[in-house]
């Protein structure tokens, strides 16, 4: 009887371990929710990933993206900042780009410009960051630098119509 109980406990422990979810599982689930527009469940999934792995920069980045998408820019900035603190180069500077877009949307052009510069320093071929930096330069009146950034962005991503439109407008 003792042996049977012991085997049952060992078996059940193995079953629960087989179904244990990892931080990456929660990140993947959160991405699915985010892509479906269900930001609340996406954020909840990223919260679980962060509980399992508090040093997971990708979980903070993804949660920041969902918080920004759900209309919570302050918390998005906090999550992007935590992601940067943990791994500045994650996704070729994606967290810098993400935080920069939030700053830009809030009208903090110097903050946005600084973050886009960081994203480009990490990945000089980041067409989105070049395009966004060009928009910052245009708003600051530096049309020559804006045109240069739009031109580089077009060379890297010729399909990006925004760079063409803004390039012809400067």
N, C-alpha and C positions, 0 to 999 in steps of 0.2 A: 504494500500500500504506500509506504514512504517513497519507494523507488518510482512508482507510478505518478505520485504527486510531483516528485522532483522532475521527472521527464515532462510532465505537463507544464510546469513552470518554465523549464528551459525552452520547450516548444513555443509557448505563448510569448516568451521574451523574444525569441527569434522572429516570430510573426510580426510583432510590433516594430522591431528594428527594420524589417524588410519594408514596412510601409512608412517609416520615418521620412519626413521631408527635409530637404536641405535648403539652405538659403537660396541657392540657385533655382530650386523648384518654385519657391515663393516669388522670386524675381520673374521667372518665366510666366507664372500665373498672373502676376501683376501686369506684365506687358500685354497679355491677352485681354485683361480687363480694360487697360488703358486704350488699346486699339479699338475696343468695342465702345469706347466713350463712357465706361463705368469707372470714373475716377475714384469714387469712394472705395470700391472694392480693390482697385489697384493700389491705393494708398495703404489699405489694411494689409494687403499681401506684402508690400514692401516693409511695413512695420514689423511683420513676422520675420522677414528675412533679416532685418536689422537686429531683432531680438536674438536670433540665432548667431549672427555674425556682426557684432557692433562695428567692426573695422572694414566692412564691405563697402567700398567706395561706389560700386555700381548700384547697390541698393539705394544709397542716398541720392545718387544722380537720378535714377529712375523715379524715385519718390518726388524729387524736386520737379521733374518734368510733369508728373501727374498733378502736383500741387499748383504749378503754374497754369496748367490746362484747366484746372477746376476753379481758377480765379483767386488763388491765395499766393500772391507774389512774395509777400514777406517770408512765408515759410518755404517757398521755392528757393529764394535766395539763401536761406539758412541751410537747406539741404545741399544745394550746389556748393556752398562754401565748405560744408563738411566733406563732401566728396573730393573737393580740391585739396583740402588739408590731408586727406588720406592717400590720394593718388592724383597729383596734378595732371599727369599725362593720360589718364583714363580716356579711352575712346578718342585718342588724338586731340585732347583738349576739349572734349564735349562739354564738360561742366563749366569751363570758362565761357564757351559759346552760349550755353544755356543761361548762365547768370547774366551774361552781357545782353542777351535779348530781353530779359526781365528789366534790367536797368534801362535799356533803350525805351521800352514800352512805358516805363515810369517817367521818362524825360531826363534821366540821369545820363546825359551823353558822355561826360568825362569818365564815369564809371563803366559805361558800356564800351567805350573806346579802349580803356585799359584792359578789359577782359578780352575783347576781340584781338588786341595785340598779343596777349598771352596765348590765346588759342592758335594764332598764326605762328608764334615763336615755336610752339610745340609741333605744329604741322603746317609748314608754309604752303601746302597745297590744299588748304581748307577753303574751298570756294565760297561756302556760306559765310565764313568769318570774314573773308575779304570783301564780299558784297556788303555785309553788315557794317564793316569798318568804313567802307566807301560812303554808306549812308550817313554815318557819324561825321565824316569829314565834310560832306556836302552841307549838313546842318550847321557846321561850324564855319562855313564859308570857304573852306579850303578845296576849291573845285579841282585844282590840278591833282591833288592827292586822291580825291574821290574818283576822278577819271582813271588814275593809275590803278586803284584797287578794283574798280569795275572791269578794267581791261584784263587784269590778271585773273579775276574771277571767270571772265568769259573764256580765257584761254584754257583754264582748268576744267570748266564745265560749260561747254558751248551750248548745251540745251537750256541753260538758265536764262529765260527771257527777261527776268528782272534786271540782270546786269546790263543787258543790251538797252533796255528802256532807260535806265538811269544814266548809262554812259552817253546816250544821245541827248540827254537833258542837261548835261553839264558843259 
